[in-house]
Amino acid sequence: MDFGPDVKNLLKKLLLGYHIYFHNDVLNSDGRKIFEEALRMLVYEHPELKKTVYKARRNPDLEHVLKIAVMVLGEEANRLLKIGVLGVYEYRLFT
C-alpha cells in the first residue's frame, strides 16, 4: 500500500516525540490530536483500514500506535521509537 507523506510525517512526529506525546505508554491529549489527524487521513486514503483504525482510536496506547506506524512506515517505525525513547546519542551506542 502507498501512504501519503502527511500520514507518515505525523506518525514520525509521534514516535520521535515519545516523551512529549506519551505518558505511561498512552497518548496524552496533544499526542491524541496528532494521532487522530493521522488516522483521519489514513481512513480517507484507505477506507479498507477502517476496522484497524477504529481499534486504535478506542485504545490509543503504544501498542496500537506502533501497530499503525509499522503498517505505514514499515520497520522504520521501530527504529524511530527507539530514537524517541533513548535519544539520538544513546541509540547510536546500542546499534
PyMOL commands that set and color helices and strands:
alter all, ss='L'
color gray80, all
select helices_A, chain A and resi 5-16+18-21+29-45+47-58+62-73+76-86+88-94
alter helices_A, ss='H'
color red, helices_A
select strands_A, chain A and resi 22-23+26-27
alter strands_A, ss='S'
color yellow, strands_A
deselect
rebuild
show_as cartoon
